[in-house]
Amino acid sequence: MKMPDDQLDDLLRTWQVRVVAPEGMVREVRVRLSRVEEEGTVWDRVAAWLFQPVTVSAAVAAAVVVGVMAAMPGRAEAAGQGAAREDYVRSINPFAGESGGEVRR
């Protein structure tokens, strides 16, 4: 069944939706909203926990420890490279280190 456009327009203009909210719905919504406002969001609670002095101090200490540990292998490697370089120079020129002079780098 196909309706002409004018009849359909008239029908849509007169159509009304009647929605009846259940009893107490408005009150329940307001109670839930006030509860969320009192508690705060999850992010508010996480931020409050993160910015406590104890948590900030622990984070700084952990960052320092990680930084020191990351720097340690680099120093050991640099010291090892110096010894390896001297060994290489001695293998090419066995007299390079005997005169008390330093090996050129």
trRosetta pair geometry for C-beta under 8 A, 3 or more apart (Angstrom, degrees):
i j d omega theta_ij theta_ji phi_ij phi_ji
3 7 4.9 -117 179 83 106 118
3 8 4.8 125 106 -58 126 96
3 11 7.6 -24 168 5 160 142
4 7 5.0 87 63 10 83 104
4 8 7.1 -156 93 -6 41 90
5 8 5.6 -59 -146 40 33 112
5 9 6.1 36 157 -22 68 105
6 9 5.7 -52 -147 34 30 112
6 10 6.5 30 154 -18 63 105
7 10 5.7 -54 -150 36 32 112
7 11 6.3 33 152 -20 65 107
8 11 5.6 -54 -146 37 31 112
8 12 6.3 29 156 -17 66 106
9 12 5.9 -57 -146 38 29 108
9 13 6.3 31 155 -21 64 107
10 13 5.8 -56 -149 34 30 112
10 14 6.5 15 159 -8 64 110
11 14 6.2 -67 -149 42 28 102
11 15 6.4 40 152 -41 65 105
12 15 5.6 -44 -145 14 33 120
21 25 4.6 -117 169 45 110 144
21 26 6.9 71 128 -38 152 87
22 25 4.9 107 65 -47 79 114
24 27 5.0 -59 -158 46 63 115
24 28 5.7 65 144 -26 86 103
25 28 5.7 -56 -146 37 30 110
25 29 6.3 31 156 -20 65 105
26 29 5.8 -53 -148 35 30 111
26 30 6.5 28 154 -16 63 107
27 30 5.9 -59 -151 38 30 110
27 31 6.4 31 153 -21 65 106
28 31 5.6 -53 -146 35 32 112
28 32 6.4 31 156 -17 65 105
29 32 5.9 -56 -149 37 30 109
29 33 6.3 29 154 -18 65 108
30 33 5.7 -54 -145 38 32 111
30 34 6.3 29 158 -17 66 106
31 34 6.0 -57 -148 38 29 108
31 35 6.4 32 153 -22 63 107
32 35 5.6 -54 -148 34 32 114
32 36 6.5 30 155 -17 65 104
33 36 5.8 -54 -150 35 33 109
33 37 6.4 32 153 -18 65 107
34 37 5.6 -54 -147 38 34 113
34 38 6.4 35 154 -21 66 105
35 38 5.8 -54 -149 35 30 110
35 39 6.3 16 159 -8 65 111
36 39 6.1 -62 -140 45 29 102
36 40 7.9 156 170 -28 55 5
36 41 7.6 29 -177 -77 94 64
37 40 7.8 26 -175 -71 26 43
39 45 7.9 -24 162 -55 81 119
40 44 3.6 -100 167 83 122 146
40 45 5.9 145 95 -46 117 79
40 48 7.9 69 106 -18 162 133
41 44 4.8 108 52 0 72 100
41 45 7.4 -138 97 0 44 85
42 45 5.9 -58 -156 38 35 109
42 46 6.3 34 149 -19 69 107
43 46 5.5 -51 -141 38 35 112
43 47 6.1 37 157 -19 66 105
44 47 5.9 -55 -147 38 28 110
44 48 6.3 30 154 -20 63 107
45 48 5.7 -53 -146 35 31 113
45 49 6.4 29 155 -17 64 106
46 49 5.8 -58 -151 38 31 109
46 50 6.2 28 154 -20 67 110
47 50 5.7 -55 -141 38 31 110
47 51 6.1 10 167 -5 66 114
48 51 6.6 -67 -141 44 22 97
48 52 7.5 44 154 -47 56 91
49 52 6.3 -38 -165 -7 35 114
49 55 6.5 103 152 -52 65 161
50 55 5.6 -141 -152 126 33 148
50 56 7.7 81 159 -65 61 76
51 55 7.1 -11 -1 69 6 123
51 56 6.7 29 -146 -53 40 114
52 55 4.7 83 61 10 87 106
52 56 7.0 -165 85 -7 41 88
53 56 5.8 -58 -143 40 31 109
53 57 6.0 33 159 -21 67 108
54 57 5.8 -56 -147 37 27 111
54 58 6.4 27 155 -18 63 107
55 58 5.8 -54 -147 37 31 110
55 59 6.4 31 154 -20 64 106
56 59 5.7 -55 -149 36 32 112
56 60 6.4 31 154 -18 65 105
57 60 5.8 -55 -148 36 31 109
57 61 6.3 30 154 -17 65 107
58 61 5.7 -54 -145 38 31 112
58 62 6.2 32 155 -19 65 107
59 62 5.7 -54 -146 37 30 111
59 63 6.4 32 154 -20 64 106
60 63 5.7 -54 -149 35 31 112
60 64 6.5 32 153 -19 64 104
61 64 5.8 -53 -150 34 32 111
61 65 6.4 31 153 -17 65 106
62 65 5.7 -54 -147 37 32 111
62 66 6.2 30 156 -17 66 107
63 66 5.8 -55 -145 39 30 109
63 67 6.2 32 155 -20 64 109
64 67 5.7 -57 -148 37 29 112
64 68 6.3 27 156 -17 65 106
65 68 5.9 -55 -147 37 29 108
65 69 6.3 26 156 -16 64 109
66 69 5.8 -57 -145 40 30 110
66 70 6.2 31 155 -22 65 108
67 70 5.7 -55 -145 35 29 110
67 71 6.5 24 157 -17 64 108
68 71 5.9 -60 -149 37 31 108
68 72 6.7 46 152 -39 64 99
69 72 5.7 -39 -151 11 34 119
70 73 7.6 -57 -170 27 33 98
70 74 7.7 27 144 -10 60 113
71 74 5.7 -64 -162 38 47 117
71 75 6.5 42 150 -21 78 105
72 75 6.1 -60 -153 32 33 107
72 76 6.6 25 157 -12 67 108
73 76 5.7 -58 -146 41 37 110
73 77 6.0 39 156 -23 69 109
74 77 5.7 -56 -145 37 28 112
74 78 6.4 30 156 -21 64 105
75 78 5.7 -52 -147 34 32 111
75 79 6.5 30 155 -16 64 104
76 79 5.9 -54 -150 37 32 110
76 80 6.3 32 151 -19 64 109
77 80 5.6 -56 -148 38 32 113
77 81 6.4 37 152 -25 65 103
78 81 5.6 -49 -149 29 33 114
78 82 6.9 36 152 -21 62 99
79 82 5.9 -50 -156 29 35 112
79 83 6.9 29 151 -12 64 105
80 83 5.9 -57 -151 39 36 108
80 84 6.2 35 152 -20 68 109
81 84 5.6 -54 -143 39 32 112
81 85 6.2 37 154 -24 66 104
82 85 5.7 -52 -148 32 30 112
82 86 6.6 28 154 -16 63 104
83 86 5.8 -52 -149 36 33 110
83 87 6.4 35 152 -19 65 105
84 87 5.6 -53 -148 37 33 113
84 88 6.4 36 152 -22 65 105
85 88 5.7 -54 -151 34 31 113
85 89 6.5 29 153 -17 65 104
85 103 7.1 162 124 114 97 139
85 105 6.5 38 151 -116 152 98
86 89 5.8 -53 -146 37 33 109
86 90 6.3 32 155 -17 65 107
86 97 6.8 57 -167 -74 104 137
86 103 5.3 170 -113 12 78 159
87 90 5.8 -56 -147 39 30 111
87 91 6.4 34 153 -24 64 104
88 91 5.7 -53 -151 30 31 112
88 92 6.8 20 154 -10 64 104
89 92 6.0 -61 -153 40 34 104
89 93 6.2 -32 169 44 72 95
89 96 5.0 -99 144 90 107 166
89 97 7.5 110 100 -41 113 98
89 103 4.9 135 71 -153 165 131
89 104 8.0 154 -124 50 149 66
90 93 7.0 -80 -126 74 25 56
90 94 5.9 50 -174 -119 71 46
90 96 5.9 -130 -89 47 55 112
90 97 5.9 -28 -87 2 105 119
91 94 7.8 26 -120 -75 15 71
92 96 7.8 43 75 -29 82 137
93 96 4.2 89 97 -44 109 106
94 98 7.9 32 138 -24 66 121
95 98 5.2 -62 -155 25 60 122
95 99 7.2 49 164 -27 87 96
96 103 5.7 54 147 -108 119 91
97 101 7.8 -137 -131 70 36 63
97 103 6.1 -27 -81 -59 89 102
